Amino acid sequence: MADARRRAAFLSPGRDLPAAVDLARRAEALGYESVWVTHGLGRDSFLVLAAYGAATTRLGLGVGVLPIYPRHPVATAQAALTLSELTGGRFTLGLGVSHRASMEQMLGLSLAAPLAVMREYVAVLRGALAGGAAFEGRHFTVHWSLAVPVRPPAPRIVLAALSHRMCELAGEIADGAVLWLCPPAYVRDVALPALERGRRRAGKTLEGFEVVAAVPLAVTDDRAAAATAFRAELARYVALPFYRAMLEASGLGEALAVYDRSGEVPEALADALGAVGDAAAARAYVEAYRRAGVTLPAIRPITFPDAPWYRGTLEAAAL
C-alpha cells in the first residue's frame, strides 16, 4: 500500500486568487506534500503556481495538466524551466491532450493522433529541458538550444491518462501519471496494469513512478448542498467522450444511461466519483485510492475555494 503520510491537494482558484494563495500557505502548514492546479479553461497555471511558490517555501507545485496542442514543446520547456528556477526545483509538469470540445470547437485546433503527438511532444520537451532539442518527426521538427549560462533544474514530467493506451504511454515515456475522476476500481483494474505494461516496455518497473489521482471530497454537515454542487460539476465531464469511455469501463454505464435520459447526473454516479459527508467518509475514500495503487492522492475539495466546505475539507483531509 502507498505511504499513508503522503498527500497532495488540487487548489484551482475560483473568483479570488489571493484567497487561493492563502490556502496554499495553509496546505503547506498542514503538511501537504504538493499542490496542483488545472489549466484548460481557467487561469494560466504557470502564473498561479508562481504565486503559490512565492508564498511557500517547501511545498511542491504541479500542473495537472497543461494541454499540449496550443503550446509548442519548446515554449512549454522555457516556461517550465523558469518556474522550476523560481521555486527551487519544486515544480512538476503535467501534460495532457485535452478534448475535442476544447481543442477543436473552442480553439480551432485539430486534436489528431493524440498518442503519436504526445510521444513526440515529450521527446522534444525532454531535449529542450536538458538544454537543447534536435528532433525530426512526423509532427515536430525542432533544432533549438537553451541560451542561458546555467540550466535551471528540469521538472519531472507526468501525463494525464484515462484510456489504457495513454496509461501505457505514460508508463513508457513519463515519470508519472495524473488521473482525474477515475474511481478506485478503475485505477486498480485498468490504469495500474496499463501503466505497468508501459514501464515494462521501457525496461522499467513501477518503482519510483508517481501515480497521482484527484480525490473529490466535501467534508460538511450540509451534504445535500455539496452533493448538488458536485453533480453540477460532473455534468461537463460526463458529456466528454474520453471520460465516458473511462466511466463505461468502470462499470458505470447504467448511471450514464440515466444521465442521457434525464440530463442530470444521478446520485449513483456522484457517489462513485467522490465522497461527501463527514471526515471518516473522506478518509475512507482516500484510503480506497491508496489500496488501488495510487502513490499520491490529491485531495480535491469540490468546486472552488469560496464554497463553505472547501477550507474545512482541506484541513480535515490532512489529519
NUPA-798351 format. One record per atom (N, C-alpha, C, O): z, x, y. Coordinates in steps of 0.05 Angstrom, whole numbers, plus 5000, padded with zeros to 4 digits. Atoms other than C-alpha are relative to their C-alpha. Layout:
BEGIN
ZXY/...
This chain:
BEGIN
500050174976/500050005000/500050185025/501150405025/500249854975/498650235071/502850035012/504649885007/497549944987/504250535113/500949775017/499549705036/499150244986/508349945138/500950065029/501449885044/499249944973/510250325201/497750015019/498050005044/502449984983/503150365227/499149725009/498849544993/501250254990/500549815272/498650065026/499550235042/501449994975/495649735329/500049725012/501149545001/500350264987/494049175377/497449985015/496450175026/502350064983/487948855408/501149895026/502549685026/499150094974/489348775483/497549975018/497250135037/502350054983/482948495514/501049835024/502049615019/499050154976/484548275586/498749735003/496449694996/501150264992/483647565608/499550005030/497850165039/500450024971/484047385682/501050245015/499950315036/498449814984/488647945703/500150274986/501750314967/500149735012/487048675686/502750145004/503650274985/497449874997/493548945717/502149904980/503850054971/498150115019/497548475671/499550134972/501450184957/500649875025/493848765611/500850294999/501750394979/499149724999/495349475634/503050014996/504050194982/497250025005/502649275636/500749964971/502650074960/499650045029/502049025565/499450254984/500850304963/500549745014/499049695544/502550185002/503250314982/497549854997/505350035572/502149894980/503650044967/498150125018/509549535533/499450064971/501350114955/500849945028/505649655469/500850294993/501850344971/499149725006/507050405475/503050014996/504050144978/497150005002/514450275486/500949874974/503049954963/499350145025/514549815425/499250164975/500050084953/500649835022/511750365381/497249954987/496650064966/502750045011/504550125371/498650275001/498950435019/501549755002/500050695349/497650015019/497150225030/502450014983/493950475389/499649725009/500649524998/500950264990/491049905430/496950015001/495750225006/502950035002/483849655424/499149785018/500549595024/501250214983/479249255468/497249944988/496050104975/502750075007/472848875454/498250075024/499150155045/501949924978/466548975496/498049795007/497749725031/502450154997/460848495486/499749835025/497949885041/500450194978/461847925537/502250045022/502349885040/497849964981/467848205575/499650235019/497350305026/500149764982/469548795620/498950244985/498750244960/501049755012/466749485608/502450134985/504550194997/497849905016/471049755551/500950285007/503350345006/499249724993/470850485573/501949995025/503850145026/498450014975/473650305642/502749874994/504849965005/497450125007/479049845613/501850204985/504250234991/498449815015/481250385565/500850245017/502950365013/499249804981/481250895621/502549915015/504350075020/497650104987/486250445657/502450004982/504650074990/497849995019/490450375594/501050294996/503450344995/499349725004/490251125584/501550125023/503450285019/498649904977/492451265655/502949905002/504650035014/497450124999/498450815646/501850084977/504250004976/498549935024/500751115580/499850304995/498250445008/500049715005/502051805550/499250074972/498050294967/500549935028/501351785474/498349794986/497349844964/501350235013/498051105458/497150064994/495650145012/502849985007/491451145420/498549785013/499649575019/501750184986/485650785452/497449964985/496050164979/502550045015/479850455415/498449775011/499549575021/501850224994/473850025430/499149884973/498250024956/500750145025/472649505376/498449755005/499649535003/501649775000/466849505386/497949995022/497549795035/502249984981/461149745431/497449934987/496750054967/502750065012/454349415417/498150235005/498050345027/501749764998/449249965404/497349955014/496350135026/502750044990/442749635426/499750035030/497750145039/500449984971/443949605501/500450295011/499850345034/499249744989/446250335507/499050234982/499550234958/501049775015/442750975486/502350174989/504450195002/497849855012/446951405439/500950245017/503250325016/499249784983/446851985488/501749905023/503750035030/498350124979/449551535544/502849934989/504849965002/497450065013/454951305495/501650254996/504050255000/498649755005/456652025478/501250115026/503450205027/499049914974/457352205552/502549845008/504549965017/497750174993/462051615565/502350064982/504650084991/497949955020/465951745501/501450275004/503850295003/498849744996/466952485515/501650005026/503850135027/498550014975/469152335586/502649864997/504749965006/497550145005/474251825564/501950154982/504350154987/498349845017/476752275509/501350235016/503650295012/498949784983/477652835560/502249895019/504350015022/498050134982/481252365609/502649944986/504749964999/497650095014/486152145556/501150204980/502750134963/498949795017/487452795520/499449964971/501050014953/500950045028/483452615457/501149764986/501249754962/498850245012/486651935446/498049784994/498849574983/502050215002/480151545443/498649994973/498050204961/501650055024/476751245381/497649825008/498049615021/502450144992/469550995389/499249824977/498549914955/501050205019/467750355352/497349905008/496849845031/502850084995/460450155345/499349764983/500449734961/500950235015/457149505323/497249925008/496350005029/502750094993/450349175321/500049745016/498049665027/499750264986/452948525353/498549784985/498349794960/501250245012/449047875340/497449935015/497150005039/502550084987/442147595355/500449835025/499049875045/499550174977/445047085402/500750165025/499950105047/499249834978/447947635445/497850205008/497150225032/502049804994/442448165440/497349885008/496149985027/502750104995/436147745438/500049775021/498549785040/500150234982/437747085473/501250075027/500349975048/498749944975/442447375526/498750245014/498350235039/500949754987/439648075538/497050054997/496050245009/502849965003/432448015515/499350254984/497050354986/500549775017/433148595466/499349904971/499749674965/500650075027/430748605394/502050124981/502450364979/498149905020/436048645341/498550044973/498649874955/501749945023/431448965290/501250224983/502550414994/499249795019/433149375228/502850115006/503150355010/497349914991/440649405243/501150234983/502450414995/498949785015/442449855185/498750275006/500050475010/501549764994/436950355199/500650105028/500950345033/499449924972/438250355274/502850125002/503350325015/497349894999/445750455263/500150284988/501550454998/499949745013/444551035216/498950215019/500250435022/501149804981/440151395267/501750035024/502150255035/498349994976/444651205325/502450194995/502950365013/497749835006/450651535292/499150294997/500650475005/501049725003/446452155274/499650135027/500450355032/500549904973/444252235347/502750045014/503250245027/497449994987/451252085371/501750244991/502950385008/498449775010/454652605327/498950265011/500550435019/501149764988/449853135352/500850025029/501650245038/499350004971/451052935425/502950065004/503750205023/497249954997/458552935415/500750294994/502750395004/499549725007/458153635386/498750195020/499150435018/501149834979/454453885447/497049995003/495950075023/502950024998/447153755432/498849844977/499749864954/501350175020/442553265396/497150084998/495650085018/502849955006/436053465364/499249824977/499949884954/500450205020/433452865326/497349875004/496649805027/502550154999/426752555309/500049804977/499949884954/500050215020/426851895272/498249785007/496549805025/501750234995/423651225270/500849855025/499149745040/499050164978/428050915323/500850185024/500950085047/499249834978/430351515365/498750274997/498450384975/500949724998/427252175387/501650125023/501250045046/498249904980/432352595424/500150304998/500450424977/499549714997/432753315449/501750045025/500650035047/498250014978/438853375492/502350184995/503250224972/497749835003/444553855505/502049945022/501249865044/497850064982/451253775540/500450235019/501050465010/499949784980/451454175605/502750005013/502949965037/497449964989/458854275614/501150264988/500550334965/499049745011/462654945606/501649984974/501350144957/498350035023/467654685555/499649714990/500049525004/500550275011/466054105508/502749854997/504549964985/497650165004/471353545511/500449934970/498549964955/499650075029/474553325445/498349754993/498249565008/501650225010/469952875405/501749784987/503549854972/498550225012/472652185386/499249954971/496950024963/500850115026/472751905316/498149775004/498249635024/502050224999/467151405301/500749814978/500949884955/499550215020/468650745267/497849795004/496949755027/502150204998/463650195252/501149724994/502749684976/499550285006/464349435256/498449934975/496149994973/501350075025/462749165187/500849724991/503249664990/499550265012/462148465159/498749984973/500049924953/501450015026/456848495104/500750244983/501750444992/499449785018/457648925043/498150235006/498950465001/501849784994/451549325064/500950175024/500750415024/499049854977/454449505132/502650144993/503250365003/497649865010/461149665098/499250254985/500550464989/500949765014/457450145052/499150215019/499750455016/501049804980/454050475112/502450125015/502450365019/497649904986/460750535148/501450214982/502250424992/498749815018/463750865087/498550264998/499750484995/501649775004/457951345083/499950185025/500150435023/500649834976/457051575156/502250005021/502050155040/498050024978/463251385196/502750114990/503150194967/497349915006/470551575199/501949774995/504249804988/498450245005/472950855191/498449755005/496049775012/501350264996/471250125196/501949825015/504349845013/498550204986/473449555241/499249734990/496849664990/500650265011/473948865210/501249785019/503449815029/499350224981/474248225252/499749744987/497549674978/500050265012/476147545225/499450004970/498549804959/500449985029/475547795153/502749934987/504650084991/497550065013/481047445112/500850214980/499150364970/499149795018/485347895068/498550014973/497950234963/501450005026/481847675004/497250125002/496350264984/502749884996/475047875032/500350305003/498650454993/499549714997/477848555052/500450124972/499250334966/499349905027/480548654981/497650004981/497150194967/502050055021/474748374941/497150095008/495550154990/502749944992/468548534983/499950265017/498550445011/500249784981/469749015041/500950264988/499450464990/499049745010/474049545008/498350124978/497850364979/501849885020/469749624946/497450105012/496450315003/502549904987/463549684991/500550255015/498950445015/499349764985/466950195035/500350244980/499450464986/499649795021/468850584972/497350094989/496950334984/502649935009/461650564948/498650195020/497350385013/501249834980/459350855014/501350275001/499950475004/498749745001/464551405011/499050174976/498550414979/501049865023/462251584941/497150115005/496450334997/502749924993/455051614967/500050265016/498250425014/499849764983/457352145016/501650224986/502250434998/498449805014/461352514963/502950015009/504150225007/497350014989/467952294992/501649774987/500549604973/498350225009/473851834976/501049855025/500349925047/498850154978/477551325018/502450145013/503450055033/497849854989/482951845031/499350085029/497350215034/500449934972/483551915107/498149825015/497749855039/501850194988/478551355120/501549775012/503149644997/498550214986/481250865171/498749724996/496449695002/500950275002/480650125156/501749835019/504049775014/498650164979/482549735219/499249714997/496849654993/500650295001/483048975216/501549865021/503949895024/498750174980/484448505273/501549784985/500549664966/498350205013/490148035253/500849805022/502749845037/499350204980/490247405296/502749874995/503249774973/497350115003/497347165309/500849855025/499949915047/498650124978/501346705353/502849934990/503249764974/497250055006/508946725348/501049815022/501349905045/499450204980/511046085383/501449764987/501049704964/498950255008/515145455378/498049775003/498249564991/502050204995/509145065404/497650054982/495450134991/502149945020/505045115341/497549845006/495249955002/502350174995/500444545360/498250125022/495750125018/501649894978/498244855426/498550264991/496250294998/501349745009/496945545395/497849954980/495850084981/502050065021/493245255335/497549885013/495349955005/502350114986/488844845381/498450215015/495950215014/501449784986/487245455423/498550184981/496350284987/501349825020/485645865361/497549874989/495450004986/502450145010/480845335334/497850005020/495450035013/502149994979/477245305401/498850285002/496450315006/500949724999/476746065400/498150064976/496150214980/501649955024/473846065329/497349885002/495449964988/502550155000/468245585347/497650185006/495550144995/502349834993/463946125378/499250194977/497050294976/500649825022/464446555315/498849864976/497049974964/501150145024/463046035261/497149915004/495849834985/502850074996/456345895294/498250244997/495750214998/501649765002/454046615285/499450074971/501250074954/500849975028/450146775221/501650224986/502350194963/498649785014/453647445206/502849914992/503649974970/497350105006/460447115209/499949784979/501649784961/500350225020/458146505170/499650124972/500950024953/500549885027/455646945113/502550124989/503150104965/497549885009/462247325111/502049784991/503449814971/498150215006/466246675112/499249854974/500949774959/500950125026/461946375056/500850174977/501850074957/499249825021/463246995015/503050014996/503950114975/497150005002/470646905029/501049744986/503449704984/499250255013/470546224994/500749785020/502149595013/499350194979/470945835059/497649815007/497549705028/502450174996/464345455051/500649715006/499349595022/499350284996/467644775047/501049955028/500449755040/499150024972/471244895113/497850025020/497849885040/502349984982/464745105145/498449745000/497349665020/501450265002/461544465119/501349795017/500049625030/498550194983/467044065154/499350055029/498949865044/500849934973/465444435218/497249905006/496749795028/502750084996/458044295210/499849705004/498149605020/500150304998/459343545202/501449905026/500549715038/498450104978/464543475257/499650145026/500150035048/500249844976/463044025306/502750125009/502850245030/497449894994/470444215305/501050184977/500650114954/498949825020/473844795269/502349864986/504249795000/497750135014/478344495215/502450184997/502250424999/497549855003/485544695205/499950204977/501050424978/500149835024/483944985137/498750275006/499550484996/501449754992/479245495168/501850175017/502050425013/498249854982/484145695223/502350124984/503150344989/497849905015/489745755173/499350244982/501050414976/500949785016/485546235131/499650255016/499550475005/500949774984/483846685190/502150105019/501750305034/497849914982/490446745228/502649874992/502749704974/497450115005/497746585229/501249905026/501450055046/498750124976/501146115279/502749894991/502849734971/497450095007/508545985276/502250195007/502250305029/497849834993/514846395271/499450294992/497350354981/500449725005/515747145265/499750074971/498250254964/500349955028/516547115190/497249954990/496250104974/502750055008/509746795182/498150225010/496350294995/501749794989/506647325227/500350254983/498350384976/499549755016/509847895187/498749974972/497550164962/501250045026/507547585121/496950035001/495750144983/502949984998/500347545146/499150295004/497150374993/500649724997/500448265169/500250154973/498550314967/499749865026/503048485101/497849934981/497150094964/502350085017/497448095067/497750195005/496250264986/502149814994/492548555102/500650284989/498950414979/499349745011/496349175083/499650004969/498550204959/500450015029/496348955010/497150004992/496350094970/502850015006/488948835014/498650275004/496350304995/501149734997/487749565033/499550085029/498450305034/500349934972/487749555109/502150225007/504450205001/498249784993/490650215135/501349975027/503550075032/498950044973/491649995207/499549715009/497449655021/500250274990/492849255220/500350005031/502150135042/500050014971/491349105293/500849725009/499149535007/499050274992/495548525319/498349905023/497950045043/501750114980/491148075359/501149735009/500549524997/498950254990/495147555398/497749815007/495849885020/502150204997/491046915400/499549955030/501349935046/501150044973/486946815464/500650245018/500150475009/499849784980/488747235526/502850025010/504549855005/497249954992/494947525560/501349795016/503849795019/498750214985/496046915603/501149774982/502449594992/498950215018/497646495541/503050044998/504050264997/497049985000/505146335537/501150154976/503450254978/499049875024/505746625467/499250294998/500050434980/501449745003/501847275480/502050234999/502150384979/498249774999/507247765501/502149984977/502850184965/498050035021/512347475452/498950074973/500350184956/501349935025/507347555395/499850304997/500450414976/500149715000/506248285413/502750124993/502950314978/497349895004/513748405414/501049934972/502150114958/499050085027/515348015350/498650154978/499950234958/501549865021/509848355310/500750304999/499950434979/499249715000/512649045329/502550054983/503150284977/497549965014/519148925291/499750044970/501650084956/
